[in-house]
Amino acid sequence: MRRPPLHRGHAPPDGRKATALLPGDPARGVPVRRGLSMCRVVSRAASAYVATCVTSPSTRLARAFTLIPAVFAALLIVSPARPLLAIEPSEIYDRFGPAVVTIVGTEGVGSGFAIPPTGDVVTNYHVIQGQRALRIILRSGEERNVVAVLAQDPERDLAVLRVVPPMSATVVLGDSANAKPGTRVTAIASPRGLPQSVTDGIVSQIRSLTGITVLQTTAPISPGSSGGPLFNDRGEVIGVISFFLAKGQNLNFAVGINEVGRLLGGALASKRREPLSPTPNREAPEIPPRREVTRPPPTGQGTGAQYASEDGEPLSLMAGLNVAIRGRATDQSASDKMEMRGALYLQLGELYRHRAVGALSEAIRLDPRRANAYVLRGMAFLAIGQYQRAVEDTTEALRLGQDLWAVYDTRGDALLRLGDFQRAINDFREVLWGNPTSPTVYLRRSIAYWGLGRPDWAAADAETHLTRFGWQGRNAQFAALLAHLGYREAGRGADAARILEDAVRYTGSADWPGPLVRYFRRETTAAAVWALADTIGKQTEAYTYLGIDFARSGRASDALSYLRWVQENGDRRLIAYGLALIELRRLEGR
């Protein structure tokens, strides 16, 4: 079913009469038929003036004064949805702030805004990429669930979400083709998770990459602003905030709002995510076959439409724009450019991480003392599972003076995957010194203590996570599961039961990973959990925790099957993946 065209705030779509606004009284107006030309309105007003010639002098004077607003109104025929004059950022916030939302997932926070007529939410593709259990938070603090991704386009960096119940407050959509350099703009977003933050600036320039309009702006943005609306001075959305260049001053960018119309104007049904077929219940399910590992495409090829640089390599919108802006800079060394290319490849996701390694290796070859290139390459090695090389690169970065908590965080994660638990714990301690609010470091250190054979300390770190970040934060139920396993392994059955009761009391058990909590409370079966996980794509987490429970219940063969599946096919980004590797080593006697 085709989506109705986006209402851009011109004439009302339901056939009602438009209204010509009168000066000084915006609530009243002279009804004007749609399509009525300005000259005909002026002509009618003039006729009213001529009629005064056959009346008394006093009536003639009174009617003459009525002509002034009528003629002026004829020059100001606009739709009620389109503001006539420039409005202040404070008024834009008052009018349209309720339509701007914060998008929260398991991997981070972004922004979005509701569009007419359906109340669906527009955001960036990279905001939802890799996220699970998405929800939105309104200005009032109310939360709503995202039930479907209606449309997505990685190249335009756009996505449209269906929320339930739908948004009643919506923005007015403008026309990014009419944006001009120097136009005043306002952004409303959630930078660093701070909702309803308002900034303003101007449009610095309009840039086009293979037909895609990108607005360069001075309105300040930060991580978390992605997906928020960029308003013009009439309160119309003309762009979707997308990214900024860290090495620069006020180099911020938004995708033109017309790209949303092009995205929704296509075959929408083909972009909807269809639910997977349910898997039959069975107590000891067969492990699915190993998935083929996807390798990065050859140079010049890729999935979907790509943008090409001068050397023919595939680039996303973000990478292409950076090449357009900085690729011809004469003040950058070759190693600078290779490091930047590697950083961009790292941002592009799984298919391009091997390319990131290649570009960063070239940057290091050109300048062996580029500490930041070692950090980035270490992150790339971690992402593709080459943990020892990740440790080597981050260690070299520290030797070169890049003494940052993020470096310790990357190395600690790699050491955890290698089973070097004590060194991992030492690195996570450095992370807590530099960034005590890191949302997953207590959980990862908990897993390291589990690997060291200290389940009591593992449980303590998991409970510390709950104390510091609360039950409504990310990974709360996984922290409860870790604490439960630790207490159970340490022989503290009362504490193990208590933590699961708290999980049900504070978070419920309907949403994932609630079914795992119910399983450990013996309120559901392993087959039911497995079937649900297979349907919603949560196999890595389900197989890990079920495998650990099977191992503790004397079902070593089933445990090995589950954990080996995670090792070969699991999502390496998840904390559960590291936990599965630890338990697998223990079962195999390694």
N, C-alpha and C positions, 0 to 999 in steps of 0.2 A: 504494500500500500504506500503510495507516494505521500510524502509529508506536505502539508499546505505551505505555500510560500511564506517566508519570513515577513512579518508586518514591520515595516521600517518607519512607522510613525507618520505616513502621509495621510491620504484620505481614509476615513474609517472603512474597514472591509465589509461592514454589514449594511451598507447602503444608506446610513443615516446622513443627515445634512451636516456639512461642515459649517463652522462658525467663524465669521470674521470678527476678530477681537477688537473691541472699542478701547481707546486709550482711557486709562484711569479706572476702568471697570472690567477686569478680565473675566468676571463671572457671568457677564451678560454679553450679548452679541446680536448681530443682524444675520438671520439665516440666509445662506447663499447656496444655490444648487451646485452640486459638483460639476465641474466642467464649465461653469459660467465664466466668461472672459472678464478681465478687469475693465475693459472699455465699456462693456454693457452695464456693469455695476455703476461706473462713473456716470454713464448716460442716464440711468434711472435716478441717481442722486440729482443730476442737473435738472431733470424733469420736475423733480420735487421743488426745486428752486424757482423754475419758471411759473409753477402754479401759484407762487406767492404773489405774482403780479396782479391777480384778480381778487385779492383779498384786501383787507384793511391794512393800513400802514403798520399798525402794531403787530398784527398776525404775520405780515410780511417779514418784519424784523425778527420775530421769534423763529419762524421757519428758516430764515437765512442762517441763524446760528446752528440749527440742526443739521445743515448741510456739511459743516466742517467735520464733525466726527464721521459722518457717512462716507464722505470722499476719502478721508484718511483711512477708514476701515477698508475701503476698496483696495488700497495699496498694501494692506497687511493681511491678505487672505492666506491663512495657514491652517493646518490641522490642529485641533486642540492638543494632540499628543506631541507636537513639535514646538518647543519653546521658541518664542519670537526673538528675544534679545539675549545677549550673553548673560550667563548667570554665574554666580560665585561658587567656588568649590564647596562652601558650607551649605549652599542650597542644593547642589548636586548630591551631597551626602544625605541631607534630609529627605530628598525625594527618592533617591535610588539606592541608598545604603541598605534598606531591607531586602533588596534583590541580590546583594552580594553575599556570598557564603564562604565559609572555610571548609575545605575538603580534607578529611582525615582518613588515613589508611594505616596499614601496618608498617610501612616503610618511610612515611614522612607526611608533611602537611603542605597543602597548596591552597589556591583560591579558585573561585568560579563565580558565575552570575547567571541568573535565570532570564530566559528569553521568551517573548510572546510568540504564539498565543498559548503554548502548551505548558509553560513553566519548567521546561527542561533546562538543565544546567550545562553551560559551556565552560570548558577549561582547556588546559594544555594536555596533549597526549603524554608528555613525560611526567605529568603529575600523577596519572593513574597507572603508568607502566610498572608492572611488577607488584602492584598493590593488591591487597586482599581485604575483604570486608570493609569496603569504602562506606563512609557516611559523611553527611554535611552538617555543619553547625550554622544556624541562622544568627542574625544580629541579636535576637531575643534570647539566645542560648538554647533554643529548641534544637534537637537533633532529629535528622531524618535519614533513612537508609537509601543507598543507591541500589536499585534493583536490576539495572541493565545499562550496558553501554550501547547507545543507539547508533552512534557513528564514531569512527576514529580514523585519523590520517596521520601517521608518523611523520610524513614529509612536511605537511603543513603545521605539524605539532598541535593538532586540535583534536578534541573529543567532545562528544555530547552525551550527557548522562540523564537517565530517567530516575527520578526520585519519587518516593511515596511517603506521604501524600505530595502531590505536585505543588510547586511554588505558586503562591497567589501574586506576590509582588514580582514584577518583571521590569527590565530596563527598556529604554527606547533605542532601537537600532538605527545608526546613522549610515553614512556611505563613505567608506574609506577612500573611494576614488576621488572624493572632493576635498580630502585633507590636503593642507598646504603647509610648507615650512613656515614656522613662526606662529602657527595656530596654538592658542593656549589649551592645555589639556590637564585633566585631573585623573589620578589613579586611586582606586579604592581596593585594598587587598589585605592579606594577612601575612606580612613579612615576619619571618621567624615565628610564625604562629600567633602574632599579635593581631587579632581581628579588627576589621573596620578601620584600618590605618589609611589616612588620606594624605596624598602628596600631589604636588602640581608642578608643572613645567611647560615646555613648549614642544612642538614637533620640530626636531632638528632637521630632518630630511626624510623624503620618501624614497625607499629603495625597492627595486623589483628584481627578483631572481626567478628566471624561467616562468614569468607570469604571476608569481606570488608576491603580493604587496606586503612590505614590511615597513613599519613606521619607526624611525629612530627618534627617541624622545629624551628630554632631560628630566622628566618626572622620576624621582628616585625610587628604585625598587631593590629588593633583597630576596634571598632564598625564602620561599613561602609566598611571594607575590605572584608567582607564575599562575596564569589562568584568570587573573583578575581583569576587570574591565578598564579600558582607557577611554575616558569621556572627552568630547570636545567642549567648547565653551557654551554650547546650547543644551548640554546634558545628554547628548546622544553618544552611544558607544561606537567608537570607530576602530578599536583595536583590542586584541587579547594579549595581555602582558605575557611575554615569553621568556626572555633571558636578558642578561647584561654581560658586559665584558669587564672582568675583574681588573685587568691591567689597563685602566683608562679612567677618564673623568666623565661621568654622566653619559656613558655609552649604553643606553638601555633600549630595548626593542620590543615591539608588539606586532603580532600578525594582524593584518588588516581584517576588519570585521566582515568584509565581503567574501573572504575565504570561507567563513562559516556557512554563508548562503550557498556557495558552490559545493561545499561538503554535503549539506543536507539536500541540495537539489538533485543529487545523483540517486542511484538505486539504493535507497536506504535499507530495504529489506536484506540486501546482500551483506550489509555491514553489521547486522544484529548478531549477537552471540546466541547460538542455539544451545539449549541444555544438552548435556551428554545423556546417553541412554543409561538407566539405572543398572547396576550390577546385581545379579541374583545373590541373595543372602546365602552364605555358607560359612560354617564355623572355622574351617581351615582353608581359606581361599588360595587359589593358585596365584603365584607371583606373576604379574604381567611380564611379557617379554621385554628384554632390554631395548631401550630406544637407541636409535642411531645418533651418534654425536654429530651435531651440525658444525661444519667447518666454515670459516669465513669465505665468501665468494671470491673468485679470482678478480684481479684488478680490472676495474671498468665494468663489473657486473654486480648485481645485487637484487634484492627482492623489492618489487614494486618500482614506482617511478623514482629516479634518483637525479640529483643534480651533479654535473661533472665539472671538475676544476680543469685547468689548462692541461694537466697531464693525464686527464681521462679518468681519474679515480672517483669513485662514488662518494657523494657528500650529502648529508642531510641539510635541511634548511639552515640550521644553526651553523654547521660547518661551512656551508657555502657562503653564508653572509660574512663570516669571519675572514674567509679567503678573499671575498670581494673588498672588504675594508682594509685588511692588513697584508694581503698577499703580495702587494707591490711596494710595501714599505721599504725604503732604502736604508733605514737606520737599524734594521734588525739583522743580526748575524744568522748564518745558516743554521747554527745549533738552536738559536731562539725559535726559528720557524719550525724546525723539526720537533722541538719540545711542544710547541703549540699544536702542531698537527697530531702528535701523540695524545695530548690532553683531549683534543676534540674526538679522536677515535675512541678514547676511553669513555667519553660521554655518550657515544652513539649506541652502546649496548653490546650484547653478547657477540654478534656477528663480526664486530670490528676490534675485539680486544687483541687478537693476534696482530692486527695492523698497528695497534697502539704500541705493542712490544717492539715491532720493527722500527717505527718512527722514533721512539724513545731511545732505542739502541743506537740509531744513527746519531741522535743528538749527543749521546754520551761519547760516541766515537770521535765526534768533532770537538767536544769539550769534556774531557774525562772528569772535570771537577764540578759538573752541573749537578749539585745535590738534589735539586727539585726533580730533575729527570729520573734520578734513582728512585725517589719516592713514588713518582707516578708509575714507573715501570714495575716497582714492587707491588703496587695496587693491581696492575694489570696481571702480573704473574699470580697473585692471590686469586683473582677472578677466574683465571683459566685452570686453576688447580695445581700450578707449579709452586708448591709451598716452600721448598728449599730455596729456590731462586728468589722468591719473595723475601725470605729471611736475609739472604745475602745482600740484596739491593737496599733494604731498609737499614741494615747494619752499616753499609757503606755510606748511606745518607747521614746517619748519626755521626759517623767518623768525620764527615765533611762539615759538620756543624749544624745540620738540620735537626736541632734538638726540640722537636715538636711532639705534642701528645698524639697527633694523628699518625706519626711515624711509628711510635710505640704501639698504637692501636693496630696498625696493619701487621707489624711483626708479631705482636701477641696473638693475633688471629691465626697467622700462618703457623706459629709454634704450637698452638692448640691443635691444629689439624695434623701436625707431624707427631703429636704425642709427647712433645717436650713440655710437660705441664708446669714444672717449677719455673722455667724461664718465662712461660706465658703468664703465669701469675705475677712475676716480677714486672713484666711489661704492663699488665693491666693496672698494677699499682701506680706506675708512672702516669698512665692515662687518667686515673682518678686525681692525681696531684694537679694535672693540667686542665682537666675538664670533669669536675666532680658530678656534673649533670648528664654525663654520657648515658643514654638510655638503655644500653645493652651490656655495659662492661661488667656489671655485677652478675648478670646471667652467664656471660662467657667465663668469668672467673669461677662461678659456681660449677660449671662443667669441668674446668681444669681441676678443681678440688675433687670432683667425682672421679676424674681420671687418676688422681694421686691416691685414691682409696680413702679419702676423707669425706664420707657422705654427710657427717654432721656439719662440717664447715661449708659443704656445698649447700645444704639446707639453710644455713645461716645467711649466706650471700643471697640466696633466692628470696628469703624473707626480707632482707635489707632492701632489695629492689622494690618489694611491695610497700615497705615503709616509706621509702623516699619518693616513689612515683605514684603510689596509690593503686587502687584496684581498677580504676577507669583508664589507666594509662595503657600504652602498648605493651603487649606481651605479659599482661598481668596473670592470665590463666596459665600460660606456660611457666611463669615463675612459680605459681602454685603447684604445678605438676612436678617441677624440679625439687621444690621443698618437700613435697609428699614423698618422692622417691628417696631423697636423702634421709628423711626421718625414718622411713620404713626400713631402709638399709641399716641405719644406726640402731634399730631396735626400739625406736620411740613411737610406738603405735598410736598413742593418744595424740601426739602432735601431728602425725601423719593424717589421722582422721580429721583433726581440727582444721587443718589448712584446706582440705577439700570442702568442708562445711562452709568455711569462709568464702571460698571461691563461688559456691552456689549462692550464698547469701548476697554477696556484693556484685556479682557479675551475671548471675543467671546461668543457665546451661543450654539455652536454645541455640545460640550462635556458636560457630566454631571458635575455639576448640572445646566448647562446652560438652559435646558428646564424649570427648576423651575424659573429661572430669567425671561424667556419669559412668563411664566404663570403669574407672578406678574405684568408684563407689559401688560397683557391681550392680548398677541400675540398667545397664544395657549390655549387649554382647559384642565380642570382637568382630563378628561378621557384620553387624549393623554399622559399627564404626568404619570398618574397611569399605563397605559399600558406599557409605556417604562420602568418605574421603575420595574414593575413586570418581564419584560423580562431580564433586566440586573442586577437584585438583589439589587435594591436601595430602597426597600420598606420603610425601617425605616426613611430615610430622606424625601422621597416623602410624606408619610402619615403624618409625623410630620408637615411639612410646609403647606400642603393642609388642615390638620385639624385645624391649627391656623387660616388660611384664612377663612375656613368655619365658625369657631366660631365668627369671626369678621363680617361675612356676614349674620348672622341670621340663619345659617344652623347648629344649635346646635346638632341635632340628628346625622347628618353625621360626624360632628367633633368628637363627642364622639366615634362613631364606629371606625374611623381612629385611634384616639389616644389610645383607648383601645387595638386595634390590636398591636400597637407599644409596649405598656406596657407588653403584654403577649408574643409577638413573636419577638420584635425588637432586634437589636444588641446593647447590653449594652455598648460596647466600644465607641460608637459614641456620639458626642456632642448632636446630634439631639435627642437622647434617653432621656437625662436629660431635654431638652426643652419640650418634649412631656409630661413627668411626671408633670412638672410645670403647663402646660396648662390644663392637665386632672384634677389636683387638683382644679384648679380655676373653671372649668366647673361643677365639682361635688360638689362644695361648701365646700371643705375640707380645 
